[in-house]
Structure formats: structure tokens, C-alpha cells
């Protein structure tokens, strides 16, 4: 049921590539609260602009914090299992101020807990996280709050 909901949600927001796939089997679904961290750097034309640096978020099941999300992008469960993802699909969020919805294929893993079963991570239902405006000091850092749903899925066996 979750996989179909994710496919439907993704399809409603934008068209292909779908973030959720018909063969996705839910492993764990969480809500996240955190920040997207940006750094002021010289862009390709030499002018200063905000560049994404890293995410930092806590992921919850109900009120229980179960996963820490950080640079990599990486997710570490409280049971010690850990995965690192690589973006395999991206689509714009419904609102311009919201970070994109992503499908991240699991590129590496450690531990034998809950996350060891995941083959992909879906970041959907995002709110906030986009940095806008000019930056005027190289090296300046800005944290932009965001929330999202992260669904950890595996391929059907």
C-alpha cells in the first residue's frame, strides 16, 4: 500500500522519473526534521552564490528518534545499521521553496539492522530547505530548516 501511495504522490507532483517504483517494498517510513546546510562560495562565473553543503536531520517513527541523517548522504539507525545513498531520480517539489523529492539508490551499507534491507531511500513530501537570496561573504554558512518523509524501501524478492 505504501509503495502505491508513494508512486501516486510522486506522479501527482510531477511526471517521470517516478520516485516510488511499483516493485518497492516498504522497510521503514519516517518523518524528518532538520536543516539543509549551504555555504557561500564562488560560482562558475566567479560571483558568490549559495552552494549546498550537507543535510542534518533527525528521523522519527512517531515520537521516537530512530535515524540520524548527515553528509554522504548517509543515514544511521539507532540499531547501528548505516547506509549511504546516491541520487538515482529527482523531481521538483510542488512548491519552489521546498527541496526536491529524491530517490537515492543505496550505494554502500554497514551493520545488520533495519537499514541493511533497504535498496533505496525516497525523500518525499518536503517542506522548506531551499536557500534563496544573495550571499556576500565567502565561507559564510546558512542552515535552512526543512521537514520531509523518508521511506526506506527494498526491491520485491
N, C-alpha and C positions, 0 to 999 in steps of 0.2 A: 504494500500500500504506500509506504514512504517513497519508494522509487518512482511510482507513478505520480505521486504528488510533486516530487522534485522535477520530473520531466515536464509536467503540466505547468508548474511555476516558471520554469525556465522558458518554455515555449510562449507563455503569456507575456513575458517581459521583452523578449527579442526572438528572432529566429536563429537558425543554426549558427554555430555548432551547439547542440544541446549540452547543458551542464550535467544533467542527470541522464543516464542511459537506461534503456529498458531492462538490461541484464543486471543492473545494480541491486545488490542485496544489502540492506542496512546492517551495519555493525554497531554504530552508536551515533546518536544525534544530540548535539549540544547547542546551547546558546552562548554567545561570546560577548564580552565587554572588554574593550581595550583601546589602544591608540595605534595609529599609523604614524611612524616617525619619519620626518622629512629633514633634509639638510640643504642649506643654501650653498649652491655650487655654480661654477661657470658652466654654461651650456655650450652646445656646439658652435654658436655664433660668438661666444665669449662673454655674453651678458649673464648676470646672475639669475638663477631660477631655482625653484624648489625641486629637489630630486628625492624620490622615495629611498629611504634607508633601511627600515625594518618594521615588522609588526611586533607588538607586545600585547598579549591578551590573555585573559583567564576564560576558560571554557567550563560551563556548568551543565549538570544534569539536575534539574530542579534548583535547589539552593546549594548543592554540593559542588565545590570546585574540583574538577577531575583532571583537567588538562591545562598545561602551560604552553602557549604558542609564542614563538620567538623567531629570530632570524634563521634563515635556511631556505625556504620556510620550514620550520620544524614544529612538531607537536610532541609533548612528553606527558604521558598519562601518569597518574599517581601510583599505578602499579609497576612503573619502571619501563614500560614499553615506550618506544620512541620511533617516529617516522620523520622522513624528510621528503618533501614533495617538489614536483616540477610542474609548472603550468602546462596543461595539455589542451585547455579550451577556456575562452574568456568571452564574456558578453557584458555590454553596458548594463548597469543597474537602471531601474525605471527612472530614477531622479539623478540629475547631473551632480549633485553634492554627495552622492553615495558611491563608494568604491565598487568596482566591477564584481560581477559574480564570476567565480572561477571553478574549474575542475582541475585538480592537481593530481597527477599520477604519483604513486609512491615510488620514489627513486632509491631509497635505502631505508632500512629498518634495524632496530636493535631491541632486544628483550623478547619475552614470550607472553606478554599480557594482551589486553584488549586490542591495542592498536596493531599487533602483529598480524591480524587477519585482514586489515584494510589494504585495498589495492588502489584506492583513490580517496580524495578529500574534496567535498563540494562546499564552497563558500557561497551562500545564497542569502536572500533577504537582508541585504546590507543597508545600513543607515549611517550616514556620515563618513568620515575618514578621508575625504578629498581636501587637499591643501590648495587654497587659491590665494591670489594676490602676489604682489612682488616681494622679493627679498632683497635686502640691501647690504648684507654683511656676510661675506663668505665664511662658512663654518657655523653659522647660526643654525640651531636645531629647533624644530617645531613639532609638537605632538598634537595630532588631531583625533579626538575621540570618535569611536565607531562601535556599532553593535552588528552582529551577524548571527546566522545559523551556520554551523559547521556539521555536515553529515559525513561520517566515515563509512565507506561502503566497500564491498568486495564483489568480485565477479561471481556470477552464478556458477556452481560446480556441476 
